[in-house]
Amino acid sequence: MDPNLIKLIAALLWAVIVGLLANRKNRNPIGWGIVGALSWLIALVVLAFMPYLCPKCKQKISNKDAKAGVCQNCVNVEQNEVIS
């Protein structure tokens, strides 16, 4: 097999892996996928240490809140809207 083809396949594979991780953290998967294809190790390490973002308000949230799917700020806003 051609070495350039192997490099291209590896770059695409890392783009998908980094893009999926970015999507899981509510970040831009396409942008992170491109960065992952160009420099997979740096992108993977930086993204691994970045906090999750709330899917609604895009603020940084804890891992516990990320598993719940929404941050405490959004929950409080929704509760206040229901009460009003």
C-alpha positions in Angstrom: 0.0 0.0 0.0 1.0 3.5 -0.7 2.4 5.3 2.5 0.5 8.5 1.6 -2.7 6.6 1.5 -2.0 5.1 4.9 -1.3 8.6 6.3 -4.5 9.9 4.8 -6.6 7.1 6.3 -4.9 7.7 9.7 -5.6 11.4 9.5 -9.3 10.8 8.7 -9.6 8.2 11.5 -8.1 10.7 14.0 -10.4 13.5 12.7 -13.4 11.3 13.4 -12.2 10.3 16.9 -11.4 13.9 17.9 -14.6 15.1 16.3 -16.7 12.6 18.3 -15.0 13.6 21.5 -15.6 17.3 20.7 -19.3 16.5 20.0 -19.6 14.7 23.3 -18.3 17.8 25.1 -20.7 20.0 23.2 -17.9 21.6 21.1 -17.7 22.1 17.4 -17.0 18.6 16.0 -16.1 19.8 12.5 -13.5 22.3 13.7 -12.0 19.9 16.1 -12.0 17.2 13.5 -9.9 19.3 11.2 -7.5 20.1 14.0 -7.5 16.4 14.9 -6.6 15.4 11.4 -3.7 17.9 11.3 -2.3 17.4 14.8 -4.1 14.6 16.5 -2.1 14.2 19.6 -2.2 17.9 20.6 -5.9 18.2 19.7 -6.7 15.1 21.7 -4.8 16.2 24.8 -6.2 19.8 24.7 -9.8 18.6 24.2 -9.5 15.9 26.9 -8.7 18.6 29.5 -11.3 21.1 28.3 -14.5 21.2 30.3 -17.9 20.2 29.0 -20.3 22.9 27.7 -24.0 23.2 28.5 -25.9 22.3 25.3 -28.4 25.2 26.0 -26.3 28.2 27.2 -22.8 27.0 26.2 -21.3 27.8 29.6 -18.7 25.5 31.2 -20.2 22.8 33.3 -19.0 20.0 35.6 -18.8 16.4 34.5 -21.7 15.6 36.8 -23.9 18.3 35.2 -22.8 17.1 31.7 -24.1 13.6 32.5 -27.4 15.1 33.6 -27.5 16.9 30.2 -28.0 20.5 31.5 -26.3 23.0 33.8 -27.6 24.3 37.1 -28.1 27.8 35.6 -30.5 26.5 32.9 -32.4 24.4 35.5 -32.7 27.5 37.7 -33.9 29.6 34.8 -36.5 27.0 33.8 -37.8 26.7 37.4 -38.1 30.5 37.7 -40.0 30.7 34.4 -42.4 28.0 35.6 -43.0 29.8 38.9 -43.6 33.2 37.2 
